[in-house]
């Protein structure tokens, strides 16, 4: 940590590579991506076991979630931020090779990943004959945790950082060529998503009475994309065309998702956010029958 204009700041000069063997480099971002799926699948498997669902659900969900997440995130990035690539260099989206070498899959949009996951889970739910909202309620909990890992990966890559700041916890991202402290917005988002994960998981663990399918999903939409909307005010824009916009692309994409969460939660509230169990539902009837039986005996 070094002084800057009377303040303290963090001189962030961390390599994005964990280790390298020849031309192969294992990067922090790749590790975070792997951890997000490993923890996510483990948590979902625990949920399936806890609810006495078929174990095949946890086995069958990995491939559709992984594919839909990657395709949605990749297509979303170029659709939202670099649409000209679809015309100029379409195959680069799926096979990123520049000057004869693999350049890596730089460019993954979280909003695109969200759309991809929604699509993949719809197919999964139909194929495995489970309610769509039931699946969403459980997977979005793991998605919130994945957001924590992915933003940590962005920090290690010195990317997706914030605007210049004079606050004492500002980061100078040396490897990105920055010379002034900036908001470590990756940390802001990572911690926000970690807290949201803990909150949603506690909501899921609520036993009696259980929440109706869709409540956790609606809370996820409101909290995650609500947090994303406000943190965007501190972030550097990702594309040049955003500089003259009142709201950047990330905020414009977050607004309808927050709105969808509010509408869904309002709709569920009209039905009742919790579901009464069969035992609680029929207990008054049993008591009535017992009273009538006593009266008949007298």
C-alpha positions as CSV (number, residue, x, y, z in Angstrom):
1,X,0.0,0.0,0.0
2,X,1.3,3.4,-0.9
3,X,0.2,7.0,-0.4
4,X,-1.6,9.0,-3.1
5,X,-2.8,12.6,-2.5
6,X,-2.6,12.1,1.2
7,X,-4.5,8.8,1.1
8,X,-3.6,5.1,1.1
9,X,-4.2,2.9,-1.9
10,X,-3.5,-0.7,-3.0
11,X,-1.0,-1.2,-5.7
12,X,-2.5,-4.2,-7.5
13,X,0.1,-5.9,-9.6
14,X,-0.9,-9.6,-9.3
15,X,-0.3,-12.0,-12.1
16,X,-3.5,-13.6,-13.6
17,X,-1.6,-16.9,-14.1
18,X,-1.3,-19.4,-11.3
19,X,1.2,-21.6,-13.0
20,X,2.5,-22.2,-16.5
21,X,3.9,-25.3,-18.2
22,X,5.3,-24.5,-21.7
23,X,2.6,-22.7,-23.6
24,X,-0.2,-23.9,-21.2
25,X,-1.1,-21.3,-18.6
26,X,-3.6,-22.1,-15.8
27,X,-5.2,-18.8,-14.8
28,X,-7.0,-17.6,-11.8
29,X,-10.2,-16.9,-13.8
30,X,-10.3,-20.5,-14.9
31,X,-9.9,-21.7,-11.3
32,X,-12.8,-19.4,-10.2
33,X,-15.0,-20.7,-13.0
34,X,-14.2,-24.3,-12.0
35,X,-14.9,-23.6,-8.3
36,X,-18.2,-21.9,-9.1
37,X,-19.5,-25.1,-10.8
38,X,-17.9,-27.4,-8.3
39,X,-19.6,-25.7,-5.3
40,X,-22.8,-25.1,-7.2
41,X,-23.2,-28.7,-8.2
42,X,-22.4,-29.9,-4.7
43,X,-24.9,-27.5,-3.1
44,X,-27.6,-28.6,-5.6
45,X,-26.9,-32.3,-4.9
46,X,-27.4,-31.6,-1.2
47,X,-30.7,-29.9,-1.9
48,X,-31.9,-32.9,-4.0
49,X,-30.9,-35.3,-1.3
50,X,-32.5,-33.2,1.4
51,X,-35.8,-33.1,-0.5
52,X,-35.7,-36.8,-1.3
53,X,-35.7,-36.1,-5.0
54,X,-34.2,-38.6,-7.6
55,X,-30.4,-38.4,-7.5
56,X,-30.4,-38.3,-11.3
57,X,-31.5,-34.7,-11.1
58,X,-28.1,-33.6,-9.8
59,X,-26.3,-35.8,-12.3
60,X,-28.3,-34.5,-15.3
61,X,-28.1,-30.8,-14.6
62,X,-24.4,-30.1,-15.0
63,X,-24.2,-30.3,-18.8
64,X,-27.2,-28.1,-19.6
65,X,-26.2,-25.5,-17.0
66,X,-22.6,-25.4,-18.2
67,X,-23.4,-25.2,-21.8
68,X,-26.2,-22.6,-21.5
69,X,-24.1,-20.5,-19.1
70,X,-21.1,-20.4,-21.5
71,X,-23.2,-19.9,-24.7
72,X,-25.4,-17.2,-23.1
73,X,-22.5,-15.3,-21.6
74,X,-20.4,-15.5,-24.8
75,X,-23.3,-14.6,-27.2
76,X,-24.5,-11.9,-24.8
77,X,-21.2,-10.1,-24.6
78,X,-21.0,-9.7,-28.4
79,X,-24.7,-9.0,-28.8
80,X,-24.6,-6.3,-26.1
81,X,-21.1,-4.8,-26.4
82,X,-19.6,-5.8,-29.8
83,X,-22.5,-6.6,-32.2
84,X,-20.4,-5.9,-35.3
85,X,-18.5,-9.2,-34.6
86,X,-21.5,-11.2,-35.7
87,X,-21.0,-9.8,-39.2
88,X,-17.3,-9.1,-39.3
89,X,-15.9,-12.2,-37.6
90,X,-18.7,-14.5,-36.5
91,X,-16.7,-17.7,-35.9
92,X,-14.3,-15.8,-33.6
93,X,-17.1,-15.8,-31.0
94,X,-16.8,-19.6,-30.7
95,X,-13.2,-20.1,-31.9
96,X,-11.2,-17.2,-30.6
97,X,-8.0,-17.5,-32.7
98,X,-5.9,-14.4,-33.5
99,X,-2.8,-14.5,-35.6
100,X,-2.7,-18.3,-35.5
101,X,-2.9,-18.6,-31.7
102,X,-5.7,-19.1,-29.2
103,X,-6.6,-15.8,-27.5
104,X,-8.9,-17.2,-24.9
105,X,-12.6,-16.5,-24.3
106,X,-12.3,-12.9,-23.1
107,X,-15.7,-11.4,-23.2
108,X,-18.5,-13.1,-21.1
109,X,-21.6,-11.1,-20.1
110,X,-23.4,-12.0,-16.9
111,X,-26.8,-10.8,-18.3
112,X,-26.3,-13.1,-21.3
113,X,-25.4,-15.9,-18.9
114,X,-28.7,-15.3,-17.0
115,X,-30.7,-15.6,-20.2
116,X,-28.8,-18.7,-21.2
117,X,-29.4,-20.3,-17.8
118,X,-33.1,-19.6,-17.9
119,X,-33.3,-21.3,-21.3
120,X,-31.2,-24.3,-20.3
121,X,-33.1,-24.8,-17.1
122,X,-36.4,-24.7,-18.9
123,X,-35.3,-27.5,-21.1
124,X,-33.9,-29.4,-18.1
125,X,-37.2,-29.0,-16.2
126,X,-39.3,-30.2,-19.1
127,X,-37.1,-33.2,-19.7
128,X,-36.9,-34.3,-16.1
129,X,-40.5,-33.4,-15.3
130,X,-39.9,-31.1,-12.4
131,X,-41.6,-27.6,-12.0
132,X,-39.6,-24.9,-13.7
133,X,-39.8,-22.5,-10.7
134,X,-38.7,-25.3,-8.4
135,X,-35.5,-25.7,-10.4
136,X,-34.9,-21.9,-10.7
137,X,-35.3,-21.5,-6.9
138,X,-32.5,-23.8,-6.2
139,X,-30.1,-23.1,-9.0
140,X,-30.2,-19.3,-8.5
141,X,-28.8,-19.8,-5.0
142,X,-25.7,-21.4,-6.5
143,X,-25.6,-18.7,-9.2
144,X,-25.3,-16.1,-6.6
145,X,-22.3,-17.9,-5.2
146,X,-20.9,-18.3,-8.7
147,X,-21.1,-14.5,-9.0
148,X,-18.8,-14.2,-6.1
149,X,-16.2,-16.5,-7.7
150,X,-16.4,-14.9,-11.1
151,X,-16.0,-11.3,-9.8
152,X,-13.0,-12.6,-7.8
153,X,-11.6,-13.9,-11.1
154,X,-12.1,-10.5,-12.6
155,X,-10.1,-9.0,-9.8
156,X,-7.2,-11.4,-10.4
157,X,-7.4,-10.5,-14.1
158,X,-7.4,-6.7,-13.3
159,X,-10.5,-6.2,-15.4
160,X,-14.1,-4.9,-14.9
161,X,-12.8,-2.3,-12.4
162,X,-14.3,0.9,-11.3
163,X,-13.9,4.6,-11.9
164,X,-11.2,6.8,-10.4
165,X,-11.5,7.4,-6.7
166,X,-9.7,9.2,-3.9
167,X,-11.0,6.8,-1.2
168,X,-8.4,5.1,0.8
169,X,-9.2,1.6,-0.4
170,X,-8.7,2.5,-4.1
171,X,-6.8,0.0,-6.3
172,X,-4.2,0.9,-8.9
173,X,-4.5,-1.8,-11.5
174,X,-0.9,-1.8,-12.7
175,X,-1.2,-4.7,-15.2
176,X,-4.1,-2.9,-16.9
177,X,-1.9,0.2,-17.4
178,X,-3.7,2.3,-14.8
179,X,-1.8,4.9,-12.8
180,X,-4.6,6.3,-10.6
181,X,-6.6,4.6,-7.8
182,X,-9.9,3.2,-8.9
183,X,-12.9,1.6,-7.2
184,X,-12.3,-2.1,-6.7
185,X,-15.8,-2.7,-8.0
186,X,-15.1,-6.4,-8.4
187,X,-14.8,-6.7,-4.6
188,X,-18.0,-4.7,-4.2
189,X,-19.9,-7.1,-6.4
190,X,-18.2,-10.2,-5.1
191,X,-19.1,-9.4,-1.5
192,X,-22.7,-8.4,-2.5
193,X,-23.2,-11.7,-4.2
194,X,-21.7,-13.6,-1.3
195,X,-24.2,-12.0,1.1
196,X,-27.1,-12.6,-1.3
197,X,-26.1,-16.2,-1.5
198,X,-26.1,-16.6,2.3
199,X,-29.5,-14.8,2.5
200,X,-31.1,-16.9,-0.2
201,X,-29.8,-20.2,1.2
202,X,-31.2,-19.3,4.6
203,X,-34.5,-18.6,3.0
204,X,-34.4,-22.0,1.3
205,X,-33.6,-23.7,4.6
206,X,-36.8,-22.3,6.2
207,X,-38.8,-25.3,7.1
208,X,-42.3,-24.4,8.2
209,X,-44.2,-23.2,6.4
210,X,-42.1,-23.5,3.2
211,X,-42.1,-20.7,0.6
212,X,-44.0,-21.1,-2.6
213,X,-42.0,-22.0,-5.7
214,X,-40.7,-18.8,-7.4
215,X,-40.2,-16.7,-4.2
216,X,-36.4,-17.4,-4.1
217,X,-36.1,-16.8,-7.8
218,X,-37.9,-13.5,-7.6
219,X,-35.7,-12.4,-4.6
220,X,-32.6,-13.3,-6.6
221,X,-33.6,-11.2,-9.6
222,X,-34.4,-8.2,-7.3
223,X,-31.3,-8.4,-5.1
224,X,-28.6,-9.5,-7.6
225,X,-29.5,-7.2,-10.5
226,X,-30.5,-4.4,-8.0
227,X,-27.0,-4.6,-6.6
228,X,-25.6,-4.7,-10.1
229,X,-27.6,-1.6,-11.1
230,X,-26.2,0.6,-8.2
231,X,-22.6,-0.7,-8.4
232,X,-22.5,0.2,-12.1
233,X,-22.5,3.8,-11.1
234,X,-19.0,3.2,-9.7
235,X,-17.7,1.1,-12.6
236,X,-15.8,2.0,-15.7
237,X,-17.8,1.5,-18.9
238,X,-17.0,-1.6,-20.9
239,X,-17.6,-0.2,-24.4
240,X,-17.0,3.3,-25.8
241,X,-20.6,3.8,-26.9
242,X,-21.6,3.8,-23.2
243,X,-19.8,7.0,-22.3
244,X,-22.5,9.3,-23.5
245,X,-25.3,7.2,-22.0
246,X,-27.2,8.2,-18.8
247,X,-27.4,4.5,-17.8
248,X,-24.8,2.1,-19.1
249,X,-25.6,-1.2,-20.8
250,X,-25.3,-3.2,-17.6
251,X,-27.9,-1.0,-15.9
252,X,-30.3,-1.0,-18.9
253,X,-30.2,-4.8,-18.9
254,X,-30.6,-5.0,-15.1
255,X,-33.8,-2.9,-15.0
256,X,-36.1,-5.4,-16.7
257,X,-34.8,-8.3,-14.7
258,X,-35.4,-6.4,-11.4
259,X,-38.9,-5.5,-12.7
260,X,-39.6,-9.2,-13.6
261,X,-38.6,-10.1,-10.0
262,X,-40.9,-7.5,-8.5
263,X,-43.8,-8.6,-10.7
264,X,-43.3,-12.3,-9.9
265,X,-43.0,-11.6,-6.2
266,X,-46.2,-9.5,-6.2
267,X,-48.0,-12.2,-8.1
268,X,-46.9,-14.9,-5.6
269,X,-47.8,-12.6,-2.7
270,X,-51.4,-12.5,-3.9
271,X,-51.5,-16.3,-3.6
272,X,-49.5,-16.3,-0.3
273,X,-45.8,-16.5,-0.1
274,X,-45.8,-19.7,1.9
275,X,-47.5,-23.0,1.3
276,X,-49.4,-24.8,4.1
277,X,-48.5,-28.5,4.4
278,X,-51.2,-31.1,4.1
279,X,-51.0,-31.7,7.9
280,X,-51.6,-28.1,8.7
281,X,-54.2,-27.8,6.0
282,X,-56.4,-30.6,7.2
283,X,-55.9,-30.3,11.0
284,X,-59.0,-28.1,11.5
285,X,-61.1,-30.6,9.6
286,X,-59.9,-33.5,11.9
287,X,-60.8,-31.5,15.0
288,X,-64.3,-30.8,13.6
289,X,-64.9,-34.4,12.9
290,X,-63.7,-35.3,16.5
291,X,-66.2,-32.8,18.0
292,X,-69.0,-34.2,15.9
293,X,-68.2,-37.7,16.9
294,X,-68.2,-36.8,20.7
295,X,-71.6,-35.2,20.2
296,X,-73.0,-38.3,18.6
297,X,-71.9,-40.4,21.5
298,X,-73.7,-38.3,24.0
